[in-house]
Every structure is written in C-alpha cells, then in structure tokens.
Amino acid sequence: MRHFTAKLLLGLLVCSLASFCALAQNAVLGNSPIPTATSGESDRVAKLEAQVADAKSSADNSWMLVSSAFVLMMTGPGLALFYGGLVRKKNVLSTMMQSFTMMAIISVLWVLVSYSLCFDSGNSFIGGLHHVFLRGVGLAPNLAYAPTIPEQTFMIYQLMFAVITPALITGAFAERMKFSAMAVFLILWSLLVYDPMAHMVWGKGGLLNASLGGRFPTLDFAGGTVVHVTSGVSALVCALYLGKRLGYPREPMPPHSVVLSFIGACMLWVGWFGFNAGSALGAGGLATSAFVNTHLAAATAALGWGAAEFVRNGKASALGAISGAVAGLVAITPAAGFVQPMSSLAIGLGAGIFCFLMVTVVKKIFGYDDSLDAFGVHGAGGTLGAVLTGLLASSAINPIFKDANGAVLPSGAIEGNFHQILNQFVGVGIAWIISIVGTLVLLKLVDVVIGLRVTPEDETEGLDVTQHGEEGYDWAS
C-alpha cells in the first residue's frame, strides 16, 4: 500500500511539472497569452487609486485647517495675553486690542489684494493682481504651492501669518502710539513690507524662493525672514522713531501681570506647532520633523535663557523662562523643516543665550526703548535662526535642492553647500533693508498726516481710557 501511494504522488508531481512547462512554452511562443487584468479589474484599481489620493488630500486638508486655527490662536489669545501682561495695567486693553485689530483688518486686506500680491505670479519682487478679491482661488489645489489641498485652504493658512506679523511690531511701541495711527501704519506696512517679502521668499518667481528657482534661494521654512526679521527690525525702527516712554528708564515699568504673559507664552508654544509643522503643507513626515524640531528648540532656549539669567542674576525668573521659549521658537522657524533634531537643540540653546544678551546688555548699551523686546527676540532671534539654517540644513530631512537629473544636492554648509550661507545672508540683508527703509518712510508719512504719538497727558493717564474709553480692571466692583 505504501509503494502504491508513493507511485501515485510521484505521478501527480510529474504531471504537474509537465503541465507547467507546457504553459510556459505556450506563453513564450505566443500560443496562449498570459492572463491580463480585465477591464473591470482595471476600473477597480483606478477607483482604489482615486480613493487613496482622496484620503491623502482629506488628511492633508484636515491638518492644514487645524494648523490655520493654531496660528490664529498665536495672535489671539496667545500674543494678546503675552504682550498684555507685560505692559502696565493702564495699557492692558489697548495692547491686546492692537493684536485683535490686526486679526480683523489684515483678514479683509488679505482677501482683497494681499494674497494676490504675495502668491500670484508677478516679478521677482511682488506678485501680480490676478487673484484680487480671491478671483480664481477656489477649492481646486494650486499645484505650484500645495497640490493636495484646496487653494482656499492654502490661502487661509497664509493669512494667519500675515495677521501675526504686524501684530508682533506693536510690542516695540506699546503704551505710546495712537490707535488710529497704529491701524493706518500697519495696513501700509503689510502692503509695502510684508507682501513683497513674502512673495520674494515664498511666491512663484520670487527672488529668494528656494523651491521655485529664485535667484538667491533662501531657506525659510516658516517665516524667519518673512515674519520675524521684518517685524523685529521694523519694531526697532519704530522704537527709535517714537522715542522713549515718559519716565523710561528712570521709572520702573515692570509687567503688571506675569501670569497673563505666562499663559500667553504657553499658547504661543502650542500654536507654533501649526506655524512650523503646518508649513509642511501636508500631514507627512516633514510635518513630523518640523513639529519635533519646534518643541526641542523651545525647550532648549528656555533652559539657555534661564541658565544665562541665573549666572548673571543668581535667579532664573518665570519671565525669563517664557521669553527664552519664545526666542527658541523664533529661531527654529526658518530651520524647522530643514534640520535634524540635534541641530534644533543647538539652535534653541544659541537663541536663548543670544536673545538674553540682546535684551539685557545690548538694549541697555544703546538705550532704546523697545517696550516688549520685539527686536531683541524676533529681530535678533530671526536673524540668528536664518543664518544657522544655512549652516545646519540637511538634505536627509528636506531634499530641496536637486540637479538637472533629479539627484539630491547638499542643503547646508554642514553637508558641503557653503554657498548657502551667502544665500541666507542675502535673504536676511534684503529683509533688513526693506524693513528699515519701508518702516521709516511709512512712519514719517503717518506722522505728518495723523500724528503717531499720544499726548503726554494721555500717556500718563493710560491708553485704555484715552484711546478706548474703558479700563481693563474695575477695582471698585
């Protein structure tokens, strides 16, 4: 019986091999074609591919809408609380109102003309007018910028950057500029400083655009030059032009509520994930990298500022800790999507110590009254971060540069692309120049037409009452 079973199995194996060889021979000779997918199967594959693409688009769009909300939260309540707590209590509402006003005014200005000036094809310095009133900006993607999300999502996300940038400047002239003058000046500043800079760095055909063939490709992932250098340098110009607050520096002008500032700084930290990780314009690995780098830089900068403060004063203050965290967030902004995590630690540590020295030493030497240290944190931190991006950028994180054959090229000097340092300096230099010249011209214009500064009597009484007719705190009730 066992011999019979063995012979049967052997026979079946030989038949199977013979059948396989015959099929293979027929396929080679063309006698019997290899089975192909039917039209129904092809339709199912195409449908499956469409569903996968739709799922990716939905995921990316969800992340970008959430990121847009995060960035708006950075202005209000984040920046409003952070700046509001740093001023004296007689100016808390007026300071918060400046941030809130930018949320309203710049939103309208953006959809009317600024989005077009930033992201429409124009020349090397400014965009065109094809998208005024959001003409042509619909639910279909703009393939040049973000191919997996509706262009309106891209538009609203970029709007939130345009909102917070002028709001940052208000920290330099807090407690002494007229509300009307502030509104007119920052509208003009957004049109004539922010919009050209945003187009040069991020817009199609922009002089500094690294991903779309700019003449001087500047690496700026989320706004080191566009947001922080322009606002910080303009803040310094404002502080110098308006002059010091009454009594500064003879009279102490401590924050009226570090608690408010603490809450605001924590909101800024959380919102910054949308600011930086959202700049990946999708929910992929690049967003993860930017998210991780953002958090590590903020944490390290807080420690760096606190350590420097402890060495200098023997104590590490809460105000110093939150200021350091913001400095780290500023400095990592241009680098967030270009560097390795260990590089983000170095950027954060450098920013914490550098911005501490700018605020406590340099500011004292030159004697300018940058009320809430907008230049010391944003101008200085943004400049440092932009330069370090050129040094530490890694093609393993973001292979942004490629040759004609598609091969990945080095990104930063640490990989051998030393020319990128020069490109970064060009980008920073242009941001400084356009900010200084544009801000001076606009300040002079508004000063002549409206007048910039409140009267000494109004400044003494406080801007809450004199500019808005109300007080932040009712101590009698």
C-alpha positions, 0 to 999 in steps of 0.5 A: 500500500505504501509503494502504491501511494508513493507511485501515485504522488510521484505521478501527480508531481510529474504531471504537474511539472509537465503541465507547467512547462507546457504553459510556459512554452505556450506563453513564450511562443505566443500560443496562449497569452498570459492572463491580463487584468480585465477591464473591470479589474482595471476600473477597480484599481483606478477607483482604489487609486482615486480613493487613496489620493482622496484620503491623502488630500482629506488628511492633508486638508484636515491638518492644514485647517487645524494648523490655520486655527493654531496660528490664529490662536498665536495672535489671539489669545496667545500674543494678546495675553503675552504682550498684555501682561507685560505692559502696565495695567493702564495699557492692558486693553489697548495692547491686546486690542492692537493684536485683535485689530490686526486679526480683523483688518489684515483678514479683509486686506488679505482677501482683497489684494494681499494674497494676490500680491504675495502668491500670484505670479508677478516679478521677482519682487511682488506678485501680480493682481490676478487673484484680487478679491480671491478671483480664481482661488477656489477649492481646486489645489494650486499645484505650484504651492500645495497640490493636495489641498484646496487653494482656499485652504492654502490661502487661509493658512497664509493669512494667519501669518500675515495677521501675526506679523504686524501684530508682533511690531506693536510690542516695540511701541506699546503704551505710546502710539495712537490707535488710529495711527497704529491701524493706518501704519500697519495696513501700509506696512503689510502692503509695502513690507510684508507682501513683497517679502513674502512673495520674494521668499515664498511666491512663484518667481520670487527672488529668494524662493528656494523651491521655485528657482529664485535667484538667491534661494533662501531657506525659510521654512516658516517665516524667519525672514518673512515674519520675524526679521521684518517685524523685529527690525521694523519694531526697532525702527519704530522704537527709535522713531517714537522715542522713549516712554515718559519716565523710561528708564528712570521709572520702573515699568515692570509687567503688571501681570506675569501670569497673563504673559505666562499663559500667553507664552504657553499658547504661543508654544502650542500654536507654533506647532501649526506655524512650523509643522503646518508649513509642511503643507501636508500631514507627512513626515516633514510635518513630523520633523518640523513639529519635533524640531519646534518643541526641542528648540523651545525647550532648549532656549528656555533652559539657555535663557534661564541658565544665562539669567541665573549666572548673571542674576543668581535667579532664573525668573518665570519671565525669563523662562517664557521669553527664552521659549519664545526666542527658541521658537523664533529661531527654529522657524526658518530651520524647522523643516530643514534640520535634524533634531540635534541641530534644533537643540543647538539652535534653541540653546544659541537663541536663548543665550543670544536673545538674553544678551540682546535684551539685557546688555545690548538694549541697555548699551544703546538705550532704546526703548523697545517696550516688549523686546520685539527686536531683541527676540524676533529681530535678533532671534530671526536673524540668528535662526536664518543664518544657522539654517544655512549652516545646519540644513540637511538634505536627509530631512528636506531634499530641496535642492536637486540637479538637472537629473533629479539627484539630491544636492547638499542643503547646508554648509554642514553637508558641503553647500557653503554657498548657502550661507551667502544665500541666507545672508542675502535673504536676511540683508534684503529683509533688513533693508526693506524693513528699515527703509519701508518702516521709516518712510511709512512712519514719517508719512503717518506722522505728518498726516495723523500724528503717531504719538499720544499726548503726554497727558494721555500717556500718563493717564493710560491708553485704555481710557484715552484711546478706548474709553474703558479700563481693563480692571474695575477695582471698585466692583 
